[in-house]
Amino acid sequence: MMLVMISWVLAMIAGLRWSRWWTGCFTLSTLLLFLWTRAGILGSWAGWLQLAMLGLTPWFLADQQRDDSRQVAALHREEAAQMVQLSDASRALLSLQSSAQQMETQLTEITNLYHVTKATAWALRRDELFTSLLGIAPRLFTLHGVRLIDLSGEHPHVLRAARTADGQLAAGESGTARPFEEAVVTRVTAQRQAESAAAAELGGALPPGVSRLAWAPLWRKQQLLGVLAADELPPPQLKLLSIVAHQLSLQLSRIYLYSKVEELAVTDALTGLYVRRHFLERAREELARSKRHGLSCTLLMTDLDRFKEKNDTYGHLVGDVVLKDVAQLLQRNLREVDLIARYGGEEFIMLLIETPPEQALPIVQRLRQLVEVHPIRVYDELLSQTISIGMAGFPEDGQALEALIERADQALYAAKRAGRNRTARWSETLSTEHPPR
């Protein structure tokens, strides 16, 4: 009976752990041993029941083990499928995160571009553009200073600014390019891309406290308009510097176009008088002609008295009307041969052709008096205005136009010091102190 039990245990173990072949072998040996050792017990139903149990229980275990294996395999397959789905979901999530980061980066770039455009769109002069850049740059960059290298002239002109203690940028010395700035222009022309370099690479000493300079070119239709440079700019911000430089190139191109249109203009849009540039050209021609023929001329510098107070009291729209009215009054009371222009702000410049200062003085006094008594109606206001006039004669007070303008300006200051609403002739004894306008 011991052999039967050993064989049956091995059959059970085979049903649980081993293959069905071993289960069959040990089950068969168990039955044979049982029949050999316990054949007499088959005479009762209990013997046959015992024989059936010895033969069937290993197969029950084998079937259960096979079912368990199938279930485990099914679970493994299901787990593998779930892992594949989870892996796909993870990759999709990473892709979405990457897309979100790209969209966030693009949104940041668009926002920065909007701020730069908004801050610089009003600028009509190079200096105004640089000033607006100084207002927006501290919000966009971490830097110690910024430079705008203008290449529109024969030689590079550099506008510079440095960071102050409060974190803002303040304009500094401007002028011709320094050796390292010229080296930057040379590299931009050759490589046409944004980059950065240390002092040794640029072949010249950088300013104190600056070890590295980054820059981005300002290209417009294959033309290099300038270079935007930043002191101690972190490398990750170089791309942003390039984006800002691109936007500045659009604004700088517009400024150049406006400047060219302005150069072509002959008359001032507000007053209808000649612009300063055209007056200077015509005045030089007249002085050259007067010099050839031995003729005299008188140059007048005219300024509206206390004009800023009117702007502050009534507003610039009223001030524009006053300025225009006075300009037209002066123009109507000059000869057609005489020249008059808006020199700047509330200043006018006039050249009385073939008129020496002695003959010009009563004309000038009459102009001053006409303005003084002339009523100026602006909307619901009835205003008055006075002017001060400085005189300089050609050729006795100066033979070059620039000298005449300077001395007539000094005479104008003398008229202001004397109490305004006056006329003054230049002389050597005049003080050069500038009074408030």
C-alpha positions, 0 to 999 in steps of 0.5 A: 500500500505504501508504493501505491501511496507514493505513486499516487502522490507523484501522480498528484504532484505531476498533475499540479506541476508537471506535464500531462504525460507524467501525470498519465504515467504515474496514474497508470502505475498507481492503478497497476500497483493498486490492482497488484496489491489490493486486487481483493478489495475490488469485490466491494463497491468501496474498492472500486470507489477507491480505485476511481479516486486514485485514477481520477484525482490526478487528472482533476488536478491536471485539468485545474492546473491547465485551466489556471495556466490558461487563466494566467496566460489570459491575464498576462495577455490582458495585462500586456494589452493594457500596458500597450494601451498605457504606453500609447496613452503615455506617448500621446500625453507626452506629445500633447505636453510637447505640443502645449509647450510649443504653443506656449512658446509660440504664444509667448513669442507672439505676445512679446512681438505684440508688446514690441510692436505696440511700444515702437509703432509710434516712433518716427525718429531713430532716437524715438525708436531707441527710447521706446525699446528701452521701455520694453527691453527690461520686461523681455530680457535679462541684460546689462545694457543694449545698443542699436547700431544704425548703418543708414549713414556713411559710418555706423552710429551707435545708440547705447543704454545701460541698466540702472540700479532700479532695473531700468535702461537709461540712455547713455553716450551715443556716437561713432562705433567702437572697435568691438562694435565695428567687429560685430558689424563685420561679423553680421555682414559675413554671417547674417545671423544672431550670435554672441562672442566674448571680448577676445573673439571680437578683437577689442575690449568690451565695456567694464563689467561686460564679458560677452556681447550678443547681437542680432541683425536688422535685415530688410529686403536683403539690406542690413539696416542695423544691429541690435546688441545686448550686454551679458544676454543669457544664451536662451534669450538669443532667439528672442533677441532675434525676434525683437530685432526683426520687428525693429527692422520693420520699424526702422525701415518705416522710419527711413521711409518717413525720413525720405518722404520728409526730405522730399517735402518742401512745406510744413504740414501745419503752417504751410511755410517752407520746412527748415531744410528747404529754407536753408537750401534757398537761403544759401543760394540767395546769400551766394547771389548777394555775395556775387553782386555785393548786396545785403540781406537780413536774417530774422529769428522769430519766436512766439512769446510764452507759447508753452503757457498757451499749450498748457492752458488751452491744449495743443489743438489751440496752440496749433491754431495760434501757430498757424495763424501767426505764420500766415500773418507773417507770410502775408506781410512779406514780399514774395521774394523774401523767404520764411520757414518754420524753423522748429516748434514755435520758431520761424526763420526769415530772410529779407532779400536785398534788404540791409538791417537799417531798412529791415528794422521798420519792416520787422517792427511792423511785423511785430506790431501786426502780430501783437494787435491781431486777434486770434479766434480759436473755437470759443476763445479770442486770444492774442499773441506776441513775438520776439525777433532777433536780427543779423545782417549779411555781410556785416554780422556774418557771411556764412548762413550758420553764423547768421543764424547763430547771431540772430538767435543770440539777438532773439535771446536778448529780446527775450531778456529785455521783456519779450515782444521786442526786436533786437539786432545782434552786436558784439556786446550781446550776452549769450545767456539763454533766457526761458522762452 
